[in-house]
Amino acid sequence: MRNVVTDEDTIYHIDCNKLSTMEVSIRELKSHLSAIVRRVQAGETAIVTSHSKAVARLVPPPPTGDSDTDRLLASGLISSRPRPGGLLRGPRLPLPAGSGTLSDAVIEDRG
């Protein structure tokens, strides 16, 4: 099935078969897991339902090299890849004199 979407001077042809979404109950998922995973690998999205309410979504993974970190690096929002298991280290900022410690602030906030 194909739909046509227009945006001023541009015409887009959308292949709706590639955008298909299937709904499966937890029981169906358990019974046909391998077949459903194969369909998701092929590009479909599976909405998992419990008592007719959506509880999860199975989507194909992004293409290799197209991770969130790669997109952030390419857009310039981050300048280096985060270290595994930790925050990026930077220079320590001086605290104002007499500001106390973080634990003092927490104790004061808790009253």
C-alpha positions as CSV (number, residue, x, y, z in Angstrom):
1,M,0.0,0.0,0.0
2,R,1.4,3.4,-0.9
3,N,0.2,6.9,0.2
4,V,1.2,10.2,-1.3
5,V,2.0,13.1,1.0
6,T,2.6,16.6,-0.5
7,D,4.6,19.4,1.1
8,E,4.3,22.5,-1.1
9,D,6.4,21.6,-4.2
10,T,7.6,18.2,-3.0
11,I,5.7,14.9,-3.3
12,Y,6.7,12.1,-1.0
13,H,5.7,8.5,-1.7
14,I,5.4,6.5,1.6
15,D,5.5,2.8,1.5
16,C,3.1,1.9,4.3
17,N,4.1,-1.7,4.3
18,K,7.5,-0.6,5.7
19,L,5.8,1.4,8.4
20,S,3.5,-1.4,9.5
21,T,2.8,-2.0,13.2
22,M,1.4,-5.2,14.6
23,E,-0.3,-5.7,17.9
24,V,0.4,-8.9,19.8
25,S,-0.8,-10.0,23.2
26,I,1.6,-11.3,25.7
27,R,0.2,-14.8,25.1
28,E,0.8,-14.5,21.3
29,L,4.3,-13.2,21.9
30,K,5.2,-16.1,24.1
31,S,3.8,-18.6,21.6
32,H,5.3,-17.1,18.5
33,L,8.4,-15.2,19.8
34,S,10.8,-16.3,17.1
35,A,8.4,-15.4,14.2
36,I,7.6,-12.0,15.8
37,V,11.3,-11.1,16.3
38,R,12.0,-12.0,12.7
39,R,9.3,-9.6,11.6
40,V,10.7,-6.9,13.8
41,Q,14.2,-7.5,12.4
42,A,12.6,-7.0,9.0
43,G,11.5,-3.5,10.0
44,E,8.1,-3.9,11.6
45,T,7.1,-2.6,15.0
46,A,5.3,-4.8,17.5
47,I,3.1,-3.4,20.2
48,V,2.7,-5.8,23.0
49,T,-0.6,-5.7,24.8
50,S,-2.0,-7.0,28.1
51,H,-5.7,-7.0,28.5
52,S,-6.0,-4.8,25.4
53,K,-3.7,-2.1,26.8
54,A,-0.3,-1.4,25.2
55,V,2.5,-2.3,27.7
56,A,5.6,-2.5,25.5
57,R,6.9,-1.8,22.0
58,L,9.4,-3.9,20.1
59,V,11.3,-1.9,17.4
60,P,14.2,-2.8,15.1
61,P,17.6,-1.6,16.4
62,P,19.1,1.5,14.7
63,P,21.6,0.8,11.9
64,T,25.2,0.2,13.1
65,G,27.0,3.5,13.6
66,D,23.7,5.3,14.1
67,S,23.6,5.4,17.9
68,D,22.4,8.3,20.0
69,T,26.0,9.1,20.8
70,D,27.0,9.2,17.2
71,R,24.1,11.5,16.3
72,L,25.0,13.8,19.2
73,L,28.6,13.9,18.1
74,A,27.6,14.6,14.5
75,S,25.3,17.5,15.6
76,G,28.0,19.0,17.8
77,L,25.9,18.8,21.0
78,I,28.7,16.8,22.6
79,S,32.4,17.1,21.8
80,S,33.7,13.7,22.9
81,R,32.4,10.2,23.6
82,P,31.5,9.6,27.3
83,R,33.8,7.3,29.2
84,P,32.3,3.9,30.0
85,G,30.9,3.9,33.5
86,G,31.6,7.5,34.4
87,L,31.1,11.1,33.8
88,L,33.4,13.3,31.8
89,R,36.0,14.9,34.0
90,G,36.4,18.6,33.9
91,P,38.0,21.4,35.9
92,R,36.5,21.8,39.4
93,L,34.6,25.0,40.0
94,P,35.4,26.9,43.2
95,L,32.6,27.1,45.7
96,P,31.7,30.4,47.3
97,A,33.3,30.9,50.7
98,G,31.1,29.7,53.6
99,S,28.8,27.7,51.4
100,G,29.3,24.5,53.3
101,T,29.3,21.0,52.0
102,L,26.8,19.2,49.9
103,S,25.8,17.0,52.9
104,D,25.2,20.1,54.9
105,A,22.8,21.4,52.2
106,V,21.0,18.0,52.1
107,I,20.6,17.9,55.9
108,E,19.3,21.5,55.9
109,D,16.9,20.7,53.1
110,R,15.5,17.7,55.0
111,G,14.8,19.9,58.0
